């Protein structure tokens, strides 16, 4: 009887070492203001889930959305400046 085993070596991924590289840590550090702003927005939205939103809740959500947009803008501007090779 003929064997039907694969004739080629198995292709496997490089084992994951579970530690982020320095480049990944730098990217996380650059994105941290955006991450924190998004967490603040999520927190503001979660507080309104179990009760009707009051005027102060809407103001808090609006301010959090504005912080997210500002953080995204700053991150995009910083990335564009790095891409062009100069400091803006």
KOLLUM-767157 format. One record per residue: residue number from 1; z, x, y of N, C-alpha, C, O in turn. Coordinates in steps of 0.1 Angstrom, whole numbers, plus 2048, in hexadecimal, padded with zeros to 3 digits. Each point is the difference from the previous one (the first is absolute). Layout:
% KOLLUM-767157
<kevo NUM, <Z, X, Y>, <Z, X, Y>, <Z, X, Y>, <Z, X, Y>> ...
***
This chain:
% KOLLUM-767157
<kevo 1, <800, 808, 7F4>, <800, 7F8, 80C>, <800, 809, 80C>, <807, 80A, 801>> <kevo 2, <7F1, 7F2, 80A>, <7FF, 808, 80C>, <80B, 7FC, 80A>, <804, 7F5, 801>> <kevo 3, <801, 816, 805>, <80A, 7FD, 80B>, <7FA, 7FB, 80C>, <7F5, 805, 804>> <kevo 4, <811, 7F2, 803>, <7FA, 7FB, 80D>, <808, 805, 80C>, <800, 7F9, 80A>> <kevo 5, <808, 812, 7F4>, <807, 805, 80B>, <7F7, 805, 80B>, <7F4, 803, 7FD>> <kevo 6, <811, 7FE, 80F>, <7F8, 805, 80C>, <7FC, 80E, 7FE>, <809, 808, 7FB>> <kevo 7, <7EB, 7FB, 808>, <7FC, 80E, 7FF>, <803, 809, 80C>, <7FF, 80C, 800>> <kevo 8, <804, 7ED, 80B>, <803, 807, 80C>, <80F, 800, 802>, <808, 7F8, 7FB>> <kevo 9, <7FD, 812, 80D>, <80E, 801, 803>, <804, 7F4, 809>, <7F8, 7FB, 808>> <kevo 10, <814, 801, 7F7>, <805, 7F4, 808>, <801, 805, 80E>, <804, 80B, 803>> <kevo 11, <7F9, 7EC, 806>, <801, 802, 80E>, <80D, 7FA, 805>, <802, 7F4, 7FF>> <kevo 12, <807, 814, 806>, <80D, 7FB, 804>, <802, 805, 80F>, <7FB, 80A, 804>> <kevo 13, <80D, 7EF, 803>, <804, 803, 80D>, <809, 80C, 801>, <807, 802, 7F6>> <kevo 14, <7FA, 804, 815>, <80A, 80B, 802>, <80E, 7FA, 7FF>, <802, 7F5, 807>> <kevo 15, <807, 811, 7F2>, <80D, 7F9, 800>, <806, 7FF, 80E>, <7FF, 80A, 808>> <kevo 16, <808, 7EB, 7FA>, <806, 7FD, 80D>, <80D, 807, 801>, <809, 7FE, 7F7>> <kevo 17, <7FA, 80A, 813>, <80C, 808, 801>, <80B, 7F8, 808>, <80B, 806, 801>> <kevo 18, <7F2, 7EE, 804>, <809, 7F8, 807>, <806, 805, 80D>, <80A, 7FB, 805>> <kevo 19, <7F0, 80F, 801>, <804, 806, 80C>, <7F4, 7FF, 80A>, <7F6, 804, 7FD>> <kevo 20, <80C, 7F6, 80F>, <7F5, 800, 80A>, <7FE, 80E, 805>, <808, 809, 801>> <kevo 21, <7EB, 7FA, 802>, <7FC, 80D, 805>, <804, 801, 80F>, <804, 7F6, 806>> <kevo 22, <7FB, 815, 7FF>, <803, 802, 80E>, <7F7, 7F9, 809>, <804, 7FA, 80B>> <kevo 23, <7EF, 805, 7F1>, <7F7, 7F8, 808>, <803, 7F1, 800>, <7FF, 7F9, 80A>> <kevo 24, <805, 802, 7EB>, <804, 7F2, 7FF>, <80D, 7FD, 808>, <800, 7F6, 807>> <kevo 25, <809, 813, 7F9>, <80C, 7FF, 808>, <7FD, 800, 80F>, <806, 7F8, 808>> <kevo 26, <7F0, 811, 7FC>, <7FC, 800, 80E>, <7FA, 7F3, 804>, <802, 7FB, 80B>> <kevo 27, <7F5, 7FF, 7EC>, <7FA, 7F4, 803>, <80A, 7F4, 802>, <7FF, 7F8, 808>> <kevo 28, <80B, 808, 7EF>, <80A, 7F6, 801>, <808, 802, 80D>, <803, 7F6, 807>> <kevo 29, <800, 816, 7FD>, <807, 802, 80C>, <7F8, 7FC, 80C>, <806, 7FA, 80A>> <kevo 30, <7ED, 808, 7F6>, <7F7, 7FB, 80B>, <800, 7F1, 801>, <7FF, 7FB, 80B>> <kevo 31, <801, 7FF, 7E9>, <800, 7F1, 800>, <80D, 7F9, 801>, <801, 7F4, 800>> <kevo 32, <80A, 813, 801>, <80D, 7FA, 800>, <803, 7F7, 80B>, <806, 7F5, 7FE>> <kevo 33, <7F5, 80D, 80F>, <802, 7F6, 80A>, <7F9, 7F2, 7FD>, <806, 7F6, 802>> <kevo 34, <7EF, 80B, 7F8>, <7F9, 7F4, 7FC>, <807, 7F9, 7F4>, <802, 7F4, 800>> <kevo 35, <803, 814, 7F7>, <808, 7FA, 7F4>, <80C, 7F9, 805>, <803, 7F5, 7FC>> <kevo 36, <804, 811, 80E>, <80D, 7FA, 805>, <7FC, 7F4, 808>, <808, 7F6, 7FF>> <kevo 37, <7EE, 80A, 809>, <7FC, 7F4, 807>, <7FC, 7F4, 7F7>, <803, 7F5, 803>> <kevo 38, <7F6, 80E, 7F2>, <7FC, 7F6, 7F7>, <80D, 7FB, 7F9>, <800, 7F4, 7FD>> <kevo 39, <809, 814, 800>, <80D, 7FB, 7FA>, <808, 7F7, 809>, <805, 7F6, 7FC>> <kevo 40, <7FB, 80E, 811>, <806, 7F7, 80A>, <7F9, 7F2, 801>, <807, 7F6, 801>> <kevo 41, <7EC, 80A, 7FE>, <7F9, 7F4, 800>, <803, 7F7, 7F4>, <802, 7F4, 801>> <kevo 42, <7FE, 813, 7F4>, <803, 7F9, 7F3>, <80E, 7FA, 801>, <803, 7F5, 7FB>> <kevo 43, <807, 813, 80A>, <80E, 7FB, 801>, <800, 7F4, 809>, <808, 7F6, 7FE>> <kevo 44, <7F1, 80A, 80D>, <800, 7F5, 80A>, <7FA, 7F4, 7F9>, <805, 7F4, 802>> <kevo 45, <7F1, 80D, 7F6>, <7FA, 7F5, 7F9>, <809, 7FB, 7F5>, <800, 7F4, 7FE>> <kevo 46, <806, 814, 7FB>, <809, 7FC, 7F5>, <80C, 7F7, 806>, <804, 7F7, 7F9>> <kevo 47, <801, 80D, 812>, <80B, 7F9, 806>, <7FD, 7F1, 803>, <809, 7F8, 801>> <kevo 48, <7EA, 805, 801>, <7FC, 7F2, 803>, <7FC, 7F8, 7F4>, <7FC, 7F5, 801>> <kevo 49, <805, 811, 7F3>, <7FC, 7F9, 7F4>, <809, 7F4, 7FC>, <7FC, 7F6, 7FB>> <kevo 50, <811, 80C, 807>, <809, 7F6, 7FB>, <805, 7F6, 80A>, <809, 7F8, 7FE>> <kevo 51, <7F2, 809, 80F>, <805, 7F7, 80A>, <7F4, 7FF, 80A>, <7F7, 808, 801>> <kevo 52, <80A, 7EE, 807>, <7F5, 7FE, 80B>, <801, 80B, 80A>, <80B, 805, 804>> <kevo 53, <7EA, 800, 800>, <800, 80B, 80A>, <804, 7FC, 80E>, <7FA, 7F6, 805>> <kevo 54, <80F, 811, 801>, <804, 7FD, 80D>, <7F7, 808, 80A>, <7F8, 808, 7FB>> <kevo 55, <80A, 7F6, 812>, <7F8, 807, 80A>, <803, 80F, 7FF>, <7F6, 808, 801>> <kevo 56, <816, 7FC, 7FC>, <803, 80E, 7FF>, <7F9, 806, 7F4>, <7FD, 80C, 800>> <kevo 57, <802, 7ED, 7F5>, <7F9, 805, 7F4>, <7F2, 802, 803>, <7FA, 80A, 7FC>> <kevo 58, <7FF, 7ED, 80B>, <7F2, 802, 804>, <7FE, 80C, 809>, <7F7, 808, 7FE>> <kevo 59, <813, 7FA, 80B>, <7FF, 80C, 809>, <802, 80D, 7F8>, <7F9, 80A, 802>> <kevo 60, <810, 7F5, 7F4>, <802, 80C, 7F8>, <7F4, 803, 7F7>, <7FC, 80C, 7FF>> <kevo 61, <7FD, 7EA, 7FC>, <7F4, 802, 7F8>, <7F5, 805, 809>, <7F8, 80A, 7FC>> <kevo 62, <807, 7F1, 810>, <7F5, 804, 809>, <802, 80F, 804>, <7F7, 808, 800>> <kevo 63, <816, 7FB, 803>, <802, 80F, 804>, <7FD, 809, 7F4>, <7FB, 80B, 802>> <kevo 64, <809, 7F1, 7F2>, <7FD, 808, 7F4>, <7F1, 801, 7FE>, <7FC, 80B, 7FD>> <kevo 65, <7FD, 7EB, 805>, <7F1, 801, 7FF>, <7FA, 809, 80A>, <7F7, 808, 7FD>> <kevo 66, <80F, 7F8, 80F>, <7FB, 809, 80A>, <803, 80E, 7FD>, <7F8, 809, 803>> <kevo 67, <814, 7FA, 7F7>, <803, 80D, 7FC>, <7F7, 805, 7F5>, <7FC, 80C, 7FF>> <kevo 68, <801, 7EB, 7F8>, <7F6, 804, 7F5>, <7F3, 804, 805>, <7FA, 80A, 7FD>> <kevo 69, <801, 7EE, 80D>, <7F3, 803, 806>, <800, 80D, 808>, <7F6, 807, 7FF>> <kevo 70, <815, 7FB, 808>, <801, 80D, 807>, <801, 80C, 7F7>, <7FA, 80A, 803>> <kevo 71, <80D, 7F4, 7F2>, <801, 80B, 7F6>, <7F3, 803, 7FA>, <7FC, 80B, 7FD>> <kevo 72, <7FC, 7EA, 7FF>, <7F3, 802, 7FB>, <7F6, 807, 80A>, <7F9, 809, 7FC>> <kevo 73, <808, 7F3, 810>, <7F8, 806, 80A>, <803, 80F, 802>, <7F7, 808, 800>> <kevo 74, <816, 7FB, 800>, <804, 80E, 802>, <7FB, 808, 7F4>, <7FC, 80C, 801>> <kevo 75, <806, 7EF, 7F3>, <7FC, 807, 7F4>, <7F1, 802, 800>, <7FB, 80B, 7FC>> <kevo 76, <7FD, 7EB, 808>, <7F1, 801, 800>, <7FC, 80A, 80B>, <7F7, 808, 7FD>> <kevo 77, <810, 7F8, 80E>, <7FC, 80A, 80B>, <804, 80E, 7FB>, <7F8, 809, 803>> <kevo 78, <813, 7F9, 7F7>, <804, 80D, 7FB>, <7F6, 805, 7F5>, <7FD, 80C, 800>> <kevo 79, <7FF, 7EB, 7F7>, <7F6, 804, 7F6>, <7F3, 804, 806>, <7F9, 809, 7FC>> <kevo 80, <803, 7EF, 80E>, <7F3, 803, 807>, <801, 80E, 807>, <7F6, 807, 800>> <kevo 81, <815, 7FB, 806>, <802, 80D, 807>, <800, 80C, 7F7>, <7FA, 80A, 802>> <kevo 82, <80C, 7F4, 7F2>, <800, 80A, 7F6>, <7F2, 802, 7FA>, <7FC, 80C, 7FD>> <kevo 83, <7FC, 7E9, 802>, <7F3, 801, 7FB>, <7F7, 808, 809>, <7F7, 808, 7FC>> <kevo 84, <80B, 7F6, 811>, <7F8, 807, 80A>, <804, 80E, 802>, <7F9, 808, 806>> <kevo 85, <813, 7FB, 7F5>, <805, 80E, 801>, <807, 803, 80D>, <804, 80B, 802>> <kevo 86, <7FF, 7EB, 806>, <807, 803, 80D>, <80C, 7F7, 801>, <801, 7F6, 7F9>> <kevo 87, <807, 80E, 810>, <80C, 7F7, 803>, <7FD, 7F7, 80C>, <7FB, 805, 80A>> <kevo 88, <807, 7EF, 7F4>, <7FD, 7F6, 80B>, <80C, 7FF, 809>, <7FF, 7F8, 80A>> 
***
